[in-house]
Amino acid sequence: VQWECGIDNFGFDEGQVIIVKQDKVAALSNGNAGLSMKSRWVVETKPHGHGDVHHLLYREGLVEKWYSEGKKHVIFLQDTNALVINSVLPTLGVSIAKGFHMNSICIPRLAGEAAGAIARLEHKTDPEKSLVINVEYNQLDPLLSSQGDCKGDVPDPSTGYSPYPGNANNLVIEMGAYAKTLAGEDKGVVIEFVNPKYKDDTRTEFKKPTRLECMMQDIPKLFQKEMGSEANIGFTQFDRWFTFSPAKNSLDAGVEDANKGGKAPGTMSSAESDKYIQNQRKLKFAGVDVDVTEEDDLVPIGGIPVTPGPRIVICPGFAITQQEVVQKIEGGKITKQSTLVLEGEGLKVKNLDLDGALVIRTGHDCDVTVDGLVVRNKGCTVEEIPDGDDVPEEVAIRGYTMTKDEVMEIIINEPGKYHVGPDGEINRVE
């Protein structure tokens, strides 16, 4: 299904957005694989897992189409993790330089963490069957406890992290090898597994119905089957702050994790906070005098540790790469209580002096230089949402809202060349 969305299709050309529908599978009620029934004649169904994506792309002919059009790589993103955008281009570069058929974006992993790990599994008798692949965390410790030094999933004393990189589950796959593998015997259907949650130690009854499921990161098994030892599977590891902070947990679950001492609650508010902190780092690198929030600086808001500020939003229309940030930002200083939003491909900001809230948005074909702007206003205030308040869901899941006490806005949409000086006055140069 080709889908047109929004007034301008979110900037995409017609036909660029394609939706492929995934079917559900029958749910199972017990260890004997009995069907879970919604009613006498209706079987309960559940999603089959994101591993279906490979077969769906094959079924719809999309990989073959892309390959015939000369496209070289396909990138799989998890939509709950906004920070991954930073690592896509570097990972693509590593894939090309190393000739990887599949490259997983990874992060340093804490031993025992509930995250899969990338490992090379060596076959004892047939090297052709050895492969680099994700091993799920609930399988990793039993595996390591039975192999090598048999110590299990423990940290490397020299780093404090597991020696096995954590899988962020974002993949870069080379199109030729992918097309060849999908055209093989399995047509992109990856291996299934079942992961039931049992009511008690008898392991006979489920807490709730389960289902067979599959994972997209298991595609190396098909690469190996179709390409043997020629399959070149690798990973690229980045610091967590650069590429990984998913918004996948409810606020209540995140608060519970934080109360237990967890460092990654995975809520909307923690993901948003990590995005602000990442942007602090980017501006700091570009030469701006700005505090970068460290772990000890975090403050609890709605029960989740978040940055006290500044809250900085760098829109994709302003800059995606660090090179763009350095080219468009020069000098300046931003106080901790400030809020800043920058949007516009033709926008440059020099020597900004911000203590408060500032929003600058410029349209297409607008060449705008903001030089020496001084902003002093009340800015924005964070307010926790009291228990029981009736607020929109997108506010409730964050646990707080932002009150705009006083904000300077500079909005320029008419094409042309502009200059904005210390007083904020907009002057058209051409």
SULNORDA-V802942 format. One record per residue. N is the residue number from 1. RES is the residue in three letters. SS is DSSP state (@ for helix, = for strand, . for the rest). PSI is psi in whole degrees, 0 to 359 (* if undefined). OMEGA is omega in radians with two decimals (* if undefined). Layout:
n=(N,N)
res=(RES,RES)
ss=(SS,SS)
psi=(PSI,PSI)
omega=(OMEGA,OMEGA)
This chain:
n=(1,2,3,4,5,6,7,8,9,10,11,12,13,14,15,16,17,18,19,20,21,22,23,24,25,26,27,28,29,30,31,32,33,34,35,36,37,38,39,40,41,42,43,44,45,46,47,48,49,50,51,52,53,54,55,56,57,58,59,60,61,62,63,64,65,66,67,68,69,70,71,72,73,74,75,76,77,78,79,80,81,82,83,84,85,86,87,88,89,90,91,92,93,94,95,96,97,98,99,100,101,102,103,104,105,106,107,108,109,110,111,112,113,114,115,116,117,118,119,120,121,122,123,124,125,126,127,128,129,130,131,132,133,134,135,136,137,138,139,140,141,142,143,144,145,146,147,148,149,150,151,152,153,154,155,156,157,158,159,160,161,162,163,164,165,166,167,168,169,170,171,172,173,174,175,176,177,178,179,180,181,182,183,184,185,186,187,188,189,190,191,192,193,194,195,196,197,198,199,200,201,202,203,204,205,206,207,208,209,210,211,212,213,214,215,216,217,218,219,220,221,222,223,224,225,226,227,228,229,230,231,232,233,234,235,236,237,238,239,240,241,242,243,244,245,246,247,248,249,250,251,252,253,254,255,256,257,258,259,260,261,262,263,264,265,266,267,268,269,270,271,272,273,274,275,276,277,278,279,280,281,282,283,284,285,286,287,288,289,290,291,292,293,294,295,296,297,298,299,300,301,302,303,304,305,306,307,308,309,310,311,312,313,314,315,316,317,318,319,320,321,322,323,324,325,326,327,328,329,330,331,332,333,334,335,336,337,338,339,340,341,342,343,344,345,346,347,348,349,350,351,352,353,354,355,356,357,358,359,360,361,362,363,364,365,366,367,368,369,370,371,372,373,374,375,376,377,378,379,380,381,382,383,384,385,386,387,388,389,390,391,392,393,394,395,396,397,398,399,400,401,402,403,404,405,406,407,408,409,410,411,412,413,414,415,416,417,418,419,420,421,422,423,424,425,426,427,428,429,430)
res=(VAL,GLN,TRP,GLU,CYS,GLY,ILE,ASP,ASN,PHE,GLY,PHE,ASP,GLU,GLY,GLN,VAL,ILE,ILE,VAL,LYS,GLN,ASP,LYS,VAL,ALA,ALA,LEU,SER,ASN,GLY,ASN,ALA,GLY,LEU,SER,MET,LYS,SER,ARG,TRP,VAL,VAL,GLU,THR,LYS,PRO,HIS,GLY,HIS,GLY,ASP,VAL,HIS,HIS,LEU,LEU,TYR,ARG,GLU,GLY,LEU,VAL,GLU,LYS,TRP,TYR,SER,GLU,GLY,LYS,LYS,HIS,VAL,ILE,PHE,LEU,GLN,ASP,THR,ASN,ALA,LEU,VAL,ILE,ASN,SER,VAL,LEU,PRO,THR,LEU,GLY,VAL,SER,ILE,ALA,LYS,GLY,PHE,HIS,MET,ASN,SER,ILE,CYS,ILE,PRO,ARG,LEU,ALA,GLY,GLU,ALA,ALA,GLY,ALA,ILE,ALA,ARG,LEU,GLU,HIS,LYS,THR,ASP,PRO,GLU,LYS,SER,LEU,VAL,ILE,ASN,VAL,GLU,TYR,ASN,GLN,LEU,ASP,PRO,LEU,LEU,SER,SER,GLN,GLY,ASP,CYS,LYS,GLY,ASP,VAL,PRO,ASP,PRO,SER,THR,GLY,TYR,SER,PRO,TYR,PRO,GLY,ASN,ALA,ASN,ASN,LEU,VAL,ILE,GLU,MET,GLY,ALA,TYR,ALA,LYS,THR,LEU,ALA,GLY,GLU,ASP,LYS,GLY,VAL,VAL,ILE,GLU,PHE,VAL,ASN,PRO,LYS,TYR,LYS,ASP,ASP,THR,ARG,THR,GLU,PHE,LYS,LYS,PRO,THR,ARG,LEU,GLU,CYS,MET,MET,GLN,ASP,ILE,PRO,LYS,LEU,PHE,GLN,LYS,GLU,MET,GLY,SER,GLU,ALA,ASN,ILE,GLY,PHE,THR,GLN,PHE,ASP,ARG,TRP,PHE,THR,PHE,SER,PRO,ALA,LYS,ASN,SER,LEU,ASP,ALA,GLY,VAL,GLU,ASP,ALA,ASN,LYS,GLY,GLY,LYS,ALA,PRO,GLY,THR,MET,SER,SER,ALA,GLU,SER,ASP,LYS,TYR,ILE,GLN,ASN,GLN,ARG,LYS,LEU,LYS,PHE,ALA,GLY,VAL,ASP,VAL,ASP,VAL,THR,GLU,GLU,ASP,ASP,LEU,VAL,PRO,ILE,GLY,GLY,ILE,PRO,VAL,THR,PRO,GLY,PRO,ARG,ILE,VAL,ILE,CYS,PRO,GLY,PHE,ALA,ILE,THR,GLN,GLN,GLU,VAL,VAL,GLN,LYS,ILE,GLU,GLY,GLY,LYS,ILE,THR,LYS,GLN,SER,THR,LEU,VAL,LEU,GLU,GLY,GLU,GLY,LEU,LYS,VAL,LYS,ASN,LEU,ASP,LEU,ASP,GLY,ALA,LEU,VAL,ILE,ARG,THR,GLY,HIS,ASP,CYS,ASP,VAL,THR,VAL,ASP,GLY,LEU,VAL,VAL,ARG,ASN,LYS,GLY,CYS,THR,VAL,GLU,GLU,ILE,PRO,ASP,GLY,ASP,ASP,VAL,PRO,GLU,GLU,VAL,ALA,ILE,ARG,GLY,TYR,THR,MET,THR,LYS,ASP,GLU,VAL,MET,GLU,ILE,ILE,ILE,ASN,GLU,PRO,GLY,LYS,TYR,HIS,VAL,GLY,PRO,ASP,GLY,GLU,ILE,ASN,ARG,VAL,GLU)
ss=(.,=,.,.,.,.,.,.,@,@,@,.,.,.,.,.,.,=,.,.,.,.,.,=,=,=,.,=,=,=,.,.,.,.,=,.,=,.,.,.,.,.,=,.,=,=,=,.,.,.,.,@,@,@,@,@,@,@,@,.,.,@,@,@,@,@,@,@,.,.,.,.,=,=,=,=,.,.,.,.,.,@,@,@,@,@,@,@,@,@,@,@,@,@,@,@,@,@,.,.,.,=,=,=,=,=,=,.,.,.,.,.,.,.,.,.,=,=,=,=,=,.,.,.,.,.,@,@,@,.,=,=,=,=,=,.,@,@,@,@,@,@,@,@,@,.,.,.,.,.,.,.,.,.,=,.,.,.,.,.,.,=,.,.,.,=,=,=,=,=,=,=,=,=,@,@,@,@,@,@,@,@,.,.,.,.,.,.,.,.,.,.,=,=,.,.,.,=,.,.,.,.,.,.,=,=,=,=,=,=,.,=,=,.,.,@,@,@,@,@,@,@,@,@,@,@,@,@,@,@,.,.,=,=,=,=,=,=,.,@,@,@,@,.,.,.,.,.,.,.,@,@,@,@,@,@,@,@,@,.,.,.,.,.,.,.,.,@,@,@,@,@,@,@,@,@,@,@,@,@,@,@,@,@,@,.,.,.,=,=,.,.,.,.,@,@,@,.,=,=,=,.,.,=,=,=,.,.,.,.,=,=,=,=,.,.,.,.,.,.,.,@,@,@,@,@,@,@,=,=,.,.,=,=,.,.,.,.,=,=,=,=,=,.,.,.,=,=,=,=,.,.,=,=,=,.,=,=,=,=,=,=,.,.,.,=,=,=,=,=,=,.,.,=,=,=,.,.,=,=,=,=,=,=,.,.,.,.,.,.,.,.,@,@,@,@,.,.,.,=,=,=,=,=,=,=,.,=,=,=,=,=,.,.,.,=,=,=,=,=,.,.,.,.,.,=,=,=,.,.)
psi=(123,140,127,129,137,174,317,21,31,29,353,151,159,132,354,332,119,130,129,127,133,133,160,170,164,139,148,141,340,178,346,8,32,143,140,123,129,328,185,324,4,122,132,140,157,162,149,354,160,356,341,342,324,313,322,318,323,314,322,357,16,319,316,320,312,318,318,336,357,9,143,329,154,137,129,123,146,124,354,356,93,331,344,337,327,329,356,308,315,320,321,318,319,319,317,315,322,352,31,134,330,136,121,133,127,166,159,135,134,137,134,356,146,63,142,161,146,129,156,120,113,123,134,329,336,100,334,337,1,147,155,125,161,135,122,149,327,350,340,312,314,322,311,335,344,0,159,235,357,30,348,200,83,158,155,121,332,337,335,354,164,144,352,120,144,136,115,356,43,127,144,120,133,132,321,312,324,313,318,318,317,333,356,193,322,350,33,5,110,166,145,161,171,138,72,154,117,153,323,186,349,340,47,324,141,149,322,160,145,186,163,139,172,160,140,334,359,5,336,332,326,324,314,319,321,333,350,221,351,340,123,98,131,188,159,124,137,159,148,316,336,331,355,111,83,149,85,349,153,163,317,316,322,319,318,317,317,322,335,2,8,146,352,80,337,34,173,318,322,323,319,316,316,329,318,317,320,318,329,314,318,315,324,316,328,357,6,141,97,139,136,122,127,173,320,346,346,145,143,125,119,23,359,129,122,169,140,352,174,154,110,127,117,102,150,330,344,308,140,313,160,327,319,320,314,323,333,348,133,116,198,173,147,128,163,327,8,163,132,133,126,127,133,123,338,18,133,139,122,135,41,135,98,123,86,218,135,132,124,121,127,147,184,145,26,116,105,126,120,115,117,17,131,124,123,107,179,340,211,147,134,131,122,150,118,148,134,352,138,100,160,151,320,340,318,321,342,331,356,168,164,123,122,93,314,124,131,128,131,107,119,117,340,126,143,184,131,157,134,122,196,328,357,4,136,122,125,125,322,*)
omega=(3.02,-2.92,3.02,-2.99,3.07,-3.11,-3.11,3.12,-3.14,3.10,3.13,2.99,3.12,3.13,-3.13,-3.14,-3.12,3.11,3.07,-3.05,3.10,3.08,3.06,3.13,-3.12,3.08,-3.10,-3.01,-3.07,-3.10,3.06,3.14,3.03,-3.11,3.05,-3.04,3.03,3.05,-3.07,-3.03,-3.07,3.11,3.07,3.14,3.13,3.09,-3.07,-3.13,-3.04,3.05,3.11,-3.02,-3.09,3.12,-3.14,3.10,3.07,-3.09,-3.11,3.11,-3.04,-3.13,3.09,3.12,-3.13,-3.12,-3.14,3.10,3.09,3.10,-2.97,-3.06,2.99,-3.05,3.13,-3.12,2.98,-2.95,3.14,-3.02,-3.06,-3.04,-3.06,-3.13,-3.13,-3.00,-3.09,-3.10,3.07,3.14,3.08,3.11,3.10,3.14,-3.14,-3.10,-3.08,-3.11,-3.14,2.98,3.05,-3.10,-3.14,3.03,-3.04,3.11,3.00,-3.05,3.04,3.10,-3.13,-3.12,-3.13,3.12,3.11,-3.13,3.08,-3.12,3.01,3.14,-3.10,3.07,-3.01,-3.04,-3.07,3.14,3.13,-3.09,3.04,-3.13,3.02,-3.02,3.04,3.02,-3.10,-3.01,-3.13,3.08,-3.02,-3.09,3.07,3.13,-3.10,3.10,-3.10,-3.08,3.03,-3.13,3.07,3.13,3.13,-3.08,-3.09,-3.11,2.97,-3.08,-3.08,-3.10,-3.04,3.13,2.99,3.06,-3.13,-3.06,3.13,-3.10,3.07,3.04,2.96,-2.92,2.97,-3.05,3.12,-2.93,-3.10,3.12,3.14,3.14,3.13,-3.12,-3.14,3.13,-3.12,-3.01,-3.02,3.09,3.10,3.12,-3.10,-3.06,-3.14,3.04,3.09,-3.08,-3.08,3.00,-3.03,3.12,-3.08,-3.05,3.10,3.08,3.08,-3.11,3.14,2.99,3.07,-3.11,3.10,3.14,2.94,3.13,-3.12,-3.05,-3.08,-3.11,3.07,-3.13,3.08,3.11,3.10,3.04,-3.12,-3.11,-3.07,-3.01,-3.14,-3.08,3.09,3.14,-3.09,-3.06,-3.13,3.10,3.07,-3.04,3.10,2.99,-3.12,-3.06,-3.05,-2.93,-2.98,2.96,-3.05,3.01,-3.01,-3.07,3.05,3.13,-3.14,3.14,3.12,3.11,3.11,3.12,-3.14,3.13,3.11,-3.14,3.13,-3.09,-3.08,-3.09,3.05,3.12,3.07,-3.09,3.13,3.10,3.10,3.12,-3.14,3.07,3.08,-3.11,3.09,3.14,3.01,-3.14,-3.12,3.14,3.07,3.13,-3.14,3.06,3.12,3.05,-3.06,3.09,3.05,-3.09,3.03,-3.06,-3.12,-3.11,-3.06,3.13,-3.13,3.03,-3.05,3.12,-3.11,3.08,-3.13,3.13,3.02,-3.13,0.03,3.10,-3.02,3.10,3.04,-3.08,3.11,3.11,3.08,-3.13,3.03,-3.10,3.09,3.11,3.11,3.12,-3.11,-3.14,-3.02,-3.14,3.12,3.07,3.09,3.10,-3.09,-3.13,-3.06,-3.08,-3.03,3.04,-3.09,3.06,3.14,3.13,3.09,-3.07,-3.13,-3.07,3.00,-3.09,-3.12,2.97,3.10,3.07,-2.97,2.98,-3.04,-3.11,-3.12,3.06,3.06,3.10,3.11,-3.07,3.11,3.11,3.04,3.09,-2.99,3.03,3.07,-3.00,3.06,-3.11,3.08,-3.12,3.05,3.09,-3.06,3.07,-3.09,-3.12,3.08,3.12,3.07,3.13,-3.14,3.10,3.08,3.13,3.12,-3.12,3.10,-3.06,-3.09,3.05,-3.08,-3.08,3.13,3.09,3.11,3.07,3.14,3.05,-3.14,-3.14,3.14,-3.06,2.97,3.12,3.04,-3.07,-3.14,-3.11,-3.12,-3.12,3.14,3.13,-3.02,3.04,3.09,-3.08,-3.05,-3.07,3.13,3.14,-3.12,3.13,3.11,-3.12,3.10,*)
